[in-house]
């Protein structure tokens, strides 16, 4: 297999440096890291300027856009580029949605380097790769955790955002602008009652009890 021009897209600089170093010393598959980006916007700009890019290693948790959303954008504009999702999120829903959106492979940062190299070979040969331990349906009827939380109940911004529907995101954004139900209803062309239902569902999903705490939570977690 000839040299593979690879773009790393991850917000963690130490992780990118480690991965780049590994590729430089790995044998068997020749992977050349031609660029590093931390945002979805930077990713798209890089691809327009570097048409020789063949492979993207993509984290889902990007600071400016949901990684799941950027996958179809890449595939629409750069059909030949292969996308390997390399992330910490093991929930089967994320795996299935990433592949549905056009990802060629999905692997966890906790998987072995050998798994990653095997996966890269697979997707470069036009196969779909799902790393060991991952599923696209609930294993044994049980739901996987979205990330490894150890003893903490903390959920990062990416996981929190996945709880909300697209319409709920729209309502939440207007709530943080201090708009009431009537104003939101007028802007979104829905009824006051529907806005009220969305507001209650958002607060339930995010675990807050009033609008003040909802706005505070949304801003602190950069949900809007």
C-alpha positions as CSV (number, residue, x, y, z in Angstrom):
1,X,0.0,0.0,0.0
2,X,1.4,3.4,-1.0
3,X,1.7,6.4,1.4
4,X,-1.6,7.5,2.9
5,X,-2.0,11.3,3.3
6,X,-3.8,11.7,6.6
7,X,-5.4,14.6,8.4
8,X,-5.8,14.5,12.2
9,X,-8.9,16.3,13.6
10,X,-8.9,16.5,17.4
11,X,-9.0,19.3,19.9
12,X,-6.4,17.6,22.2
13,X,-2.9,18.6,21.1
14,X,-1.0,16.0,23.1
15,X,-3.2,13.2,21.6
16,X,-2.5,14.4,18.1
17,X,1.3,14.6,18.8
18,X,1.3,11.1,20.2
19,X,-0.6,9.7,17.2
20,X,1.6,11.5,14.8
21,X,4.7,10.1,16.5
22,X,3.3,6.6,16.4
23,X,2.6,6.8,12.6
24,X,6.2,8.1,12.0
25,X,7.6,4.9,13.7
26,X,5.0,2.4,12.7
27,X,5.8,-0.4,10.2
28,X,3.7,-2.0,7.6
29,X,1.4,0.9,6.7
30,X,3.0,4.2,5.6
31,X,0.8,7.0,7.0
32,X,1.9,10.6,6.5
33,X,0.2,13.2,8.7
34,X,-0.1,16.2,6.3
35,X,-2.2,18.3,8.6
36,X,-3.8,18.8,12.0
37,X,-7.0,20.6,12.8
38,X,-9.0,21.3,15.9
39,X,-12.3,22.4,14.5
40,X,-14.9,21.4,11.8
41,X,-14.4,24.8,10.1
42,X,-10.6,24.3,9.9
43,X,-11.2,20.7,8.7
44,X,-13.3,21.9,5.7
45,X,-10.9,24.7,4.8
46,X,-7.9,22.3,5.0
47,X,-9.6,19.9,2.6
48,X,-10.3,22.6,0.0
49,X,-6.6,23.6,0.1
50,X,-5.2,20.0,0.3
51,X,-7.0,17.9,-2.3
52,X,-4.4,15.1,-1.9
53,X,-5.9,14.2,1.5
54,X,-7.0,10.6,1.5
55,X,-7.8,9.8,5.2
56,X,-9.3,11.8,8.1
57,X,-9.1,10.6,11.7
58,X,-12.0,12.5,13.2
59,X,-13.0,13.0,16.8
60,X,-16.7,13.6,17.4
61,X,-16.4,16.2,20.1
62,X,-15.2,19.4,18.2
63,X,-15.5,22.9,19.8
64,X,-17.5,24.4,16.9
65,X,-19.6,21.7,15.5
66,X,-20.9,18.2,16.2
67,X,-18.6,15.7,14.5
68,X,-21.6,13.6,13.5
69,X,-22.9,16.6,11.5
70,X,-19.7,17.3,9.7
71,X,-19.3,13.8,8.3
72,X,-22.0,14.1,5.6
73,X,-20.6,17.6,4.7
74,X,-17.2,16.0,4.1
75,X,-18.6,13.2,2.0
76,X,-20.7,15.5,-0.1
77,X,-17.8,17.7,-1.0
78,X,-14.9,15.2,-1.0
79,X,-16.4,11.8,-2.0
80,X,-13.1,10.0,-2.2
81,X,-11.8,10.9,1.3
82,X,-12.1,8.1,3.9
83,X,-13.3,9.0,7.4
84,X,-12.3,7.0,10.5
85,X,-14.0,8.2,13.6
86,X,-11.5,8.1,16.4
87,X,-13.2,9.0,19.6
88,X,-14.1,8.2,23.2
89,X,-17.8,7.6,22.7
90,X,-18.8,3.9,22.6
91,X,-22.6,4.2,22.7
92,X,-24.0,2.1,19.9
93,X,-26.2,5.0,18.8
94,X,-23.1,7.1,18.0
95,X,-21.5,4.3,16.1
96,X,-24.6,3.6,14.0
97,X,-25.2,7.3,13.3
98,X,-21.6,8.0,12.3
99,X,-21.7,5.1,9.8
100,X,-25.2,6.1,8.6
101,X,-23.8,9.7,8.0
102,X,-21.0,8.3,5.8
103,X,-18.1,7.4,8.1
104,X,-16.0,4.5,6.8
105,X,-14.9,3.3,10.2
106,X,-15.3,3.8,13.9
107,X,-12.8,3.1,16.7
108,X,-12.2,4.2,20.2
109,X,-9.2,5.9,21.6
110,X,-9.0,3.1,24.1
111,X,-8.5,0.5,21.3
112,X,-5.0,-0.7,20.5
113,X,-2.8,0.9,17.9
114,X,-2.9,-2.4,16.0
115,X,-6.7,-2.1,15.8
116,X,-6.3,1.3,14.4
117,X,-3.8,0.2,11.7
118,X,-6.0,-2.7,10.8
119,X,-9.0,-0.4,10.5
120,X,-7.2,2.0,8.3
121,X,-6.1,-0.8,6.0
122,X,-9.8,-2.0,5.9
123,X,-11.3,1.4,5.0
124,X,-8.6,2.2,2.4
125,X,-9.6,-1.0,0.7
126,X,-13.2,0.3,0.6
127,X,-14.5,-1.8,3.5
128,X,-16.3,-0.6,6.6
129,X,-14.5,-1.1,9.9
130,X,-16.0,-1.3,13.4
131,X,-13.4,-1.8,16.1
132,X,-13.6,-4.7,18.6
133,X,-16.0,-4.1,21.4
134,X,-18.3,-1.7,19.5
135,X,-21.8,-2.3,18.3
136,X,-24.4,-0.6,16.1
137,X,-27.3,-2.2,18.0
138,X,-27.7,-2.7,21.8
139,X,-25.5,-5.7,22.8
140,X,-27.7,-8.3,24.6
141,X,-30.5,-5.7,24.7
142,X,-28.5,-3.4,27.0
143,X,-27.6,0.1,26.3
144,X,-23.9,1.0,26.2
145,X,-22.6,4.0,28.2
146,X,-21.9,7.1,26.1
147,X,-18.4,7.4,27.5
148,X,-16.3,6.0,30.3
149,X,-17.4,7.9,33.3
150,X,-15.6,5.9,36.0
151,X,-17.0,7.2,39.3
152,X,-18.2,10.6,38.0
153,X,-21.6,11.7,36.8
154,X,-20.0,14.3,34.6
155,X,-21.2,14.4,31.0
156,X,-19.3,16.5,28.5
157,X,-20.9,19.0,26.0
158,X,-21.0,16.5,23.2
159,X,-23.0,13.9,25.1
160,X,-25.4,16.5,26.6
161,X,-26.1,17.9,23.1
162,X,-27.1,14.5,21.8
163,X,-30.0,14.4,24.3
164,X,-31.8,17.3,22.5
165,X,-33.6,17.2,19.2
166,X,-32.9,19.7,16.5
167,X,-36.1,21.6,17.4
168,X,-35.2,21.6,21.1
169,X,-31.9,23.1,20.2
170,X,-33.7,25.9,18.4
171,X,-36.0,26.5,21.3
172,X,-33.1,26.4,23.8
173,X,-31.1,29.0,21.8
174,X,-34.1,31.4,21.9
175,X,-34.7,30.7,25.6
176,X,-31.1,31.9,26.3
177,X,-32.0,35.1,24.5
178,X,-34.6,35.7,27.2
179,X,-37.5,35.2,24.8
180,X,-40.8,34.0,26.2
181,X,-43.0,31.3,24.8
182,X,-45.1,33.6,22.6
183,X,-42.0,35.2,21.1
184,X,-40.4,31.8,20.5
185,X,-43.6,30.5,18.9
186,X,-43.8,33.4,16.5
187,X,-40.2,33.0,15.4
188,X,-40.4,29.2,14.9
189,X,-43.9,29.2,13.5
190,X,-45.3,26.9,16.1
191,X,-47.9,27.3,18.9
192,X,-47.3,28.6,22.4
193,X,-48.3,25.2,23.8
194,X,-45.8,23.4,21.6
195,X,-43.0,25.7,22.9
196,X,-44.1,25.0,26.5
197,X,-43.8,21.2,25.8
198,X,-40.4,21.7,24.3
199,X,-39.3,23.8,27.3
200,X,-40.4,21.2,29.8
201,X,-38.7,18.4,27.8
202,X,-35.5,20.3,27.6
203,X,-35.4,21.0,31.3
204,X,-36.2,17.4,32.1
205,X,-33.5,16.1,29.8
206,X,-30.9,18.5,31.2
207,X,-31.9,18.0,34.8
208,X,-32.9,21.6,35.7
209,X,-36.1,22.9,37.3
210,X,-36.4,26.5,36.1
211,X,-35.6,28.8,33.3
212,X,-32.8,30.7,35.1
213,X,-31.0,27.5,35.8
214,X,-31.6,26.3,32.3
215,X,-30.0,29.4,30.8
216,X,-27.1,29.1,33.2
217,X,-26.6,25.5,32.3
218,X,-26.8,26.1,28.6
219,X,-24.2,28.9,28.7
220,X,-21.8,27.1,31.0
221,X,-21.8,24.0,28.8
222,X,-21.7,26.0,25.6
223,X,-24.9,24.3,24.2
224,X,-25.7,27.5,22.2
